[in-house]
Amino acid sequence: MSPRVLVTNDDGIDAVGIRVLADALRARGLDVVVAAPRTDSSGTSAALTATEDDGRVLIERRERGYAIAGSPAYITLLGLHGAFGPPPDLVVSGINRGANAGRAVLHSGTVGAALTASAAGCRAMAVSLDILSVSAATTASGGAAMRMSTTDEAARNWSTAAATAVDLVDALLAAPDGVVLNVNAPDLPAEKLRGVRRATLAAFGQVQLAVVETGDGFVRTALAESGEHLVPGTDLAALADGYATVTALRALAELDVPGVADR
């Protein structure tokens, strides 16, 4: 029996990226079910939110899957508990509009869905395409998402990110329970991709948030390129060099902090 995969995202059920990703995973021979937010949910991290009617979460059956009035992490939990058929063996989230790289992954709904699966012991992958335009980035998404016309969106190299993800499925299936592969691909045709590199998380994201004005009852923010030096071996440095990147993550880790002990 083929492994079952739940495909979700934070850009919404109608996004081009999730369609390309689901089709590529099906072509790989996997048993795919798609369940995603019915509207854009970028920047929701691992928030568990949903719209309910008399205690029932609103779900709409679409031709390509389920459109849910909820956040990606909440949808992931629904899938793991059998809401869309047998629980999945893998959760694959994406393809996101914009890279989810560096420690800014903390804010990503795409990565948040994958980390939610990890916390439940399920292997997962977050997949993103580096198409960031700082001028079009949104504060809510931490700069990872951008808004494009349908024509612009279709012209992007989604298939490069999808192929990179598919090539990593076997490695993910063989990984320990709860491992997340955070995958980013540059917006390049496959023949121009320089390869795939294991990378650490950069100490920053592609953009930084700044408070530019405060007043009586309001605050105004802006996003700008971080301007930080790209450190070799990090995801952002490899992306800038034309490589796709993969970083292994896990949702929860316990630390032994000196000076903190039983009392």
C-alpha positions as CSV (number, residue, x, y, z in Angstrom):
1,M,0.0,0.0,0.0
2,S,1.3,3.4,-0.9
3,P,2.1,5.8,1.9
4,R,-0.7,8.2,2.6
5,V,0.2,12.0,2.5
6,L,-1.8,14.9,3.8
7,V,-1.0,18.0,1.7
8,T,-1.8,21.4,3.2
9,N,-0.6,24.9,3.0
10,D,-1.1,28.4,4.4
11,D,-1.8,30.2,1.1
12,G,-5.2,28.6,0.7
13,I,-6.8,25.8,-1.2
14,D,-6.8,27.8,-4.5
15,A,-3.1,28.5,-4.5
16,V,-1.1,27.3,-7.5
17,G,1.6,25.9,-5.3
18,I,-0.5,23.3,-3.5
19,R,-2.0,22.0,-6.8
20,V,1.5,21.5,-8.3
21,L,2.8,19.8,-5.1
22,A,-0.2,17.5,-4.8
23,D,0.0,16.5,-8.5
24,A,3.8,15.8,-8.2
25,L,3.3,13.6,-5.1
26,R,0.5,11.7,-6.8
27,A,2.7,11.1,-9.9
28,R,5.3,9.7,-7.4
29,G,2.7,7.0,-6.5
30,L,1.6,8.3,-3.1
31,D,-1.9,8.3,-1.8
32,V,-2.6,12.0,-1.5
33,V,-5.4,13.9,0.3
34,V,-5.5,17.7,0.1
35,A,-6.9,19.8,3.0
36,A,-6.1,23.4,3.2
37,P,-7.5,26.7,4.5
38,R,-10.3,28.1,2.3
39,T,-8.6,31.6,2.5
40,D,-5.0,32.8,2.9
41,S,-3.7,32.0,6.4
42,S,-0.1,33.1,6.0
43,G,1.9,34.0,9.2
44,T,-0.3,31.8,11.5
45,S,2.6,29.7,12.7
46,A,1.2,26.7,14.7
47,A,-2.0,28.5,15.8
48,L,-5.0,26.4,16.3
49,T,-7.9,28.5,15.0
50,A,-11.1,27.6,13.2
51,T,-14.5,29.0,12.3
52,E,-17.3,27.0,13.9
53,D,-21.0,26.8,13.5
54,D,-22.8,25.3,16.5
55,G,-19.5,23.5,17.4
56,R,-18.9,22.2,13.9
57,V,-15.8,23.3,12.0
58,L,-16.8,24.4,8.5
59,I,-15.5,22.2,5.7
60,E,-16.2,22.5,2.0
61,R,-15.6,19.6,-0.3
62,R,-13.8,20.8,-3.5
63,E,-12.7,19.0,-6.6
64,R,-9.1,18.9,-5.5
65,G,-9.7,18.4,-1.7
66,Y,-11.1,19.9,1.4
67,A,-11.4,23.7,2.0
68,I,-11.4,24.3,5.8
69,A,-12.3,27.4,7.7
70,G,-9.2,26.9,9.9
71,S,-5.4,27.4,10.3
72,P,-2.9,25.0,8.7
73,A,-1.9,23.6,12.0
74,Y,-5.5,23.0,13.0
75,I,-6.1,21.3,9.7
76,T,-3.1,19.1,10.2
77,L,-4.4,17.9,13.6
78,L,-7.8,17.2,12.0
79,G,-6.1,15.0,9.4
80,L,-4.0,13.2,11.9
81,H,-7.2,12.4,13.8
82,G,-8.9,10.9,10.7
83,A,-11.1,13.8,9.6
84,F,-10.2,13.2,5.9
85,G,-10.0,9.5,5.9
86,P,-7.2,7.3,7.2
87,P,-4.5,9.2,9.1
88,P,-1.5,10.2,6.9
89,D,1.9,8.7,7.1
90,L,3.4,12.0,6.1
91,V,2.3,15.6,6.1
92,V,3.6,17.8,3.3
93,S,2.9,21.6,3.5
94,G,3.3,24.0,0.6
95,I,4.4,25.0,-1.9
96,N,4.6,28.4,-0.1
97,R,4.8,31.7,-2.0
98,G,8.2,32.9,-0.7
99,A,11.0,31.2,1.1
100,N,10.6,30.0,4.7
101,A,14.2,30.3,5.7
102,G,16.3,31.3,8.7
103,R,14.8,31.6,12.2
104,A,11.8,33.4,10.7
105,V,10.3,29.9,10.1
106,L,8.9,30.4,13.6
107,H,6.2,32.6,12.1
108,S,5.3,30.5,9.0
109,G,1.9,28.8,8.7
110,T,3.6,26.4,6.2
111,V,6.2,25.3,8.6
112,G,3.8,25.5,11.5
113,A,1.7,22.8,10.0
114,A,4.7,20.6,9.5
115,L,5.9,21.2,13.1
116,T,2.4,20.4,14.4
117,A,2.7,17.0,12.7
118,S,6.1,16.6,14.2
119,A,4.8,17.2,17.7
120,A,2.3,14.4,17.1
121,G,5.1,12.0,16.0
122,C,4.4,12.2,12.3
123,R,7.1,12.9,9.7
124,A,6.5,16.1,7.7
125,M,8.0,18.4,5.1
126,A,7.5,22.1,4.5
127,V,8.1,23.2,0.9
128,S,8.6,26.8,-0.2
129,L,9.6,28.7,-3.4
130,D,11.9,31.7,-3.1
131,I,9.8,34.4,-4.9
132,L,10.0,37.1,-2.3
133,S,9.7,40.7,-3.3
134,V,10.2,42.9,-0.2
135,S,8.0,45.6,-1.6
136,A,5.1,43.1,-1.9
137,A,5.7,41.2,1.3
138,T,3.2,41.3,4.1
139,T,3.8,42.0,7.8
140,A,1.5,39.3,8.9
141,S,3.5,36.6,7.1
142,G,6.9,37.9,8.3
143,G,7.7,38.7,4.6
144,A,7.4,35.1,3.4
145,A,4.3,35.7,1.2
146,M,3.6,38.0,-1.6
147,R,0.5,38.7,-3.6
148,M,0.7,38.1,-7.4
149,S,-1.7,38.1,-10.3
150,T,-2.8,34.7,-11.6
151,T,-0.6,35.2,-14.6
152,D,2.5,36.0,-12.5
153,E,1.9,33.1,-10.2
154,A,1.5,30.6,-13.0
155,A,4.8,31.7,-14.5
156,R,6.8,30.8,-11.4
157,N,9.0,27.7,-11.2
158,W,6.7,25.7,-8.9
159,S,7.7,22.5,-10.5
160,T,11.3,23.0,-9.4
161,A,10.2,23.1,-5.7
162,A,7.8,20.2,-6.3
163,A,10.5,18.0,-7.9
164,T,12.9,18.8,-5.0
165,A,10.3,17.7,-2.5
166,V,9.5,14.5,-4.4
167,D,13.2,13.6,-4.5
168,L,13.3,13.8,-0.7
169,V,10.3,11.6,0.0
170,D,12.3,8.5,0.5
171,A,14.7,10.2,2.9
172,L,11.7,11.5,4.9
173,L,10.0,8.1,5.0
174,A,13.3,6.6,6.4
175,A,13.8,9.4,8.9
176,P,12.9,9.0,12.6
177,D,9.4,9.7,13.7
178,G,8.6,13.4,14.1
179,V,11.4,14.7,11.8
180,V,10.5,17.8,9.6
181,L,12.4,18.6,6.4
182,N,12.2,22.3,5.7
183,V,12.8,22.6,2.0
184,N,13.3,25.8,0.0
185,A,13.9,26.1,-3.7
186,P,15.0,29.2,-5.7
187,D,12.7,30.4,-8.4
188,L,14.7,28.8,-11.2
189,P,13.9,26.3,-14.0
190,A,15.1,22.8,-13.0
191,E,17.9,22.8,-15.5
192,K,19.4,25.9,-13.8
193,L,19.2,24.6,-10.3
194,R,22.7,24.1,-9.0
195,G,21.7,21.2,-6.7
196,V,20.3,20.5,-3.3
197,R,22.3,21.4,-0.1
198,R,21.8,20.5,3.5
199,A,21.8,23.8,5.4
200,T,21.5,25.3,8.8
201,L,18.9,28.0,9.6
202,A,20.2,31.5,9.1
203,A,20.1,33.6,12.2
204,F,17.6,35.9,10.6
205,G,14.9,35.9,7.9
206,Q,14.9,37.5,4.5
207,V,13.2,40.7,5.9
208,Q,13.1,42.5,9.2
209,L,10.1,44.2,10.8
210,A,10.5,47.8,11.9
211,V,8.1,50.1,13.7
212,V,8.0,53.3,11.7
213,E,5.3,55.3,13.5
214,T,3.3,55.1,16.6
215,G,0.3,57.3,17.5
216,D,-2.9,57.5,19.5
217,G,-4.5,54.1,19.0
218,F,-2.3,52.8,16.2
219,V,1.1,51.6,15.2
220,R,2.6,51.4,11.6
221,T,5.2,48.9,10.6
222,A,7.3,48.2,7.5
223,L,9.4,45.4,6.2
224,A,12.9,45.8,4.7
225,E,15.6,43.5,3.6
226,S,17.6,42.4,6.6
227,G,20.9,43.5,5.3
228,E,22.6,40.8,7.4
229,H,25.7,39.1,6.0
230,L,24.9,35.7,4.4
231,V,26.8,33.1,6.3
232,P,28.1,30.1,4.2
233,G,26.3,26.9,5.0
234,T,23.0,28.6,5.9
235,D,19.8,28.2,4.0
236,L,19.7,31.8,2.9
237,A,23.2,31.8,1.6
238,A,22.7,28.6,-0.4
239,L,19.4,29.9,-1.9
240,A,21.3,33.1,-3.0
241,D,23.8,30.8,-4.7
242,G,21.1,29.0,-6.7
243,Y,20.8,25.9,-4.6
244,A,17.7,24.3,-3.1
245,T,18.1,23.8,0.6
246,V,16.9,21.2,3.1
247,T,17.1,21.6,6.9
248,A,16.0,18.9,9.3
249,L,13.9,20.2,12.2
250,R,11.9,18.8,15.1
251,A,9.0,20.5,16.9
252,L,10.0,19.9,20.5
253,A,13.4,19.6,22.2
254,E,14.2,19.5,25.9
255,L,17.2,21.3,27.2
256,D,19.3,21.0,30.3
257,V,19.8,24.6,31.5
258,P,22.6,25.1,34.1
259,G,21.3,26.5,37.4
260,V,17.8,25.0,36.8
261,A,17.3,21.9,39.0
262,D,14.8,20.2,41.3
263,R,14.4,22.1,44.6
